[in-house]
Amino acid sequence: MIILTDEQINSFKAFIDKHEQFIIAGHKDPDGDCISSTLGVSYILEKLNKPFTLLNNGPFKRSEIKQYGEMFVNEIPFMSNEDIKKTGFIIVDCGEIARLGEVGDTKGYDFFIIDHHKTSAPLEGAVSIIDSTSPAASCLVQMLYEGIIGKLDKKAADILFFGLSTDTGFFRFLREDSANVFELTARLVTAGANPNKMYDRITGGKPYSTRKLLASTLNHAERYLGGKLVVAYETLEDTKKYGQEGRDSDMLYQALLSSEGVEAVVFARQETEHSCTAGFRSRDEIDVSVVAAHFGGGGHKNASGMSRDGKLETLIPEIVKEFSKIL
C-alpha cells in the first residue's frame, strides 16, 4: 500500500474548503468497506462542521451492514442549480457513476473519487485518489482523516477498522508487503477499535436459514477446467425458500478455495427473472478482475464481481469461457 502524500491530502482538503455542503456516495449493494469509507468521510466533514447527505442505492442485505441502512437516502435530494454549484459530490469505494445505481441526475456536480479498485477508471473532470495497492478504501480515508483532522477518536477508529477487516477477510488476504497496513491498524486499535468484538460482529449473528442456503449452494457447485475453477450458483427458488438476508458468500468462497487444486471460484445468483450477479475469488496470481471487466464489472485482482441481464444457464458457460483464457 502506498502512503498518501501531503499533496493528495491537501487536494481533498481544498475540495472540502471549496464547497459548502456535500453528498457522500458509495456503490450499490454496499459491503462493509463501502459503508466504512462513506461514514469515515462523513466524520471528517462532521469535524469541519460541513453538512452532508449520505447516499446509497442499497440494498442493505448483508447482516453486518443492515443497521446502517436508515442513515442513507437512496436518491439525490432535489437541488436548485445554485445548490448544485455549492455541493461537492464525494464517491467512495468505486470510481464510476454507473456503479452508484439509480440515484438520480448527477450532472453539474464537482466530484472527488476515493477508491482502491484495480478496475477503477477516473471520472472525467473529477479529482481523485485511486490506489489499487490499498487493501480497502477505508485505509485511504483513515490517512485523509489523520492528515486533515489529526488523532483518531474511537468512533472513527471503530468504523474504519470495520471496513479494513471486511475487505481483507480479517487480514487473511494480506501478504508480506503489508507492514504499513498493520501500522494503520495499530493506530486504529490504539484509538479503541476492538479486534475480538469486530470479528464476532462480522462473522456472527447469521440467520440459521443461511446455513441451509450455504448447503444448497455447495450442492450446486461444479468443477471446470481440470478442477481449477469451481462455479456455484443460487437460483430464484433457493432465494424464495431460504431468503436473502445475511447471505454468507464469504464462507462459501473459503470452503471452495480451500479445496485441493482449485484456483478460482465463481458464485453466481439469479437476482430476478431477467438479471444475474456473480462474484469471483481467486488464489495467488489469478487475476479475476480481468473476467469481471469483460462483463462490465470490476474489483480487485483476487476479488471482483459483476452484474448483467440474463439467465444463469447462459451466463455460466460464458463465464467459464472467459476463465479458460486465464486458467
WOCOR-V375636 format. One record per pair of residues at least 24 apart in sequence whose C-alpha atoms are under 6 Angstrom apart, sorted by the first residue. I is the first residue (numbers start at 1). J is the second residue. If there is no record, write none. Layout:
I_J ; I_J
This chain:
1_133 ; 1_134 ; 9_144 ; 19_86 ; 19_87 ; 19_88 ; 20_86 ; 21_50 ; 21_51 ; 21_52 ; 21_87 ; 22_52 ; 22_87 ; 22_88 ; 22_89 ; 23_52 ; 23_53 ; 23_89 ; 24_54 ; 24_55 ; 24_90 ; 24_91 ; 25_55 ; 25_56 ; 25_91 ; 26_56 ; 26_91 ; 26_92 ; 27_99 ; 27_100 ; 28_57 ; 28_58 ; 28_100 ; 28_101 ; 29_58 ; 29_59 ; 32_163 ; 32_166 ; 33_163 ; 34_93 ; 36_159 ; 36_160 ; 36_163 ; 37_137 ; 37_138 ; 44_145 ; 57_101 ; 61_245 ; 62_246 ; 63_246 ; 64_202 ; 75_103 ; 75_104 ; 76_103 ; 76_104 ; 84_109 ; 93_137 ; 95_120 ; 117_299 ; 117_300 ; 118_299 ; 118_300 ; 119_298 ; 119_299 ; 136_164 ; 136_167 ; 138_163 ; 153_191 ; 154_191 ; 154_192 ; 157_188 ; 157_193 ; 158_193 ; 206_246 ; 209_242 ; 210_247 ; 228_261 ; 228_262 ; 228_263 ; 229_262 ; 229_264 ; 229_265 ; 230_265 ; 231_265 ; 231_266 ; 232_267 ; 233_267 ; 233_268 ; 233_269 ; 234_269 ; 235_270 ; 236_270 ; 274_309 ; 274_310 ; 275_308 ; 275_309 ; 275_310 ; 276_307 ; 276_308 ; 277_306 ; 277_307 ; 278_305 ; 278_306 ; 279_304 ; 279_305 ; 280_304 ; 280_305
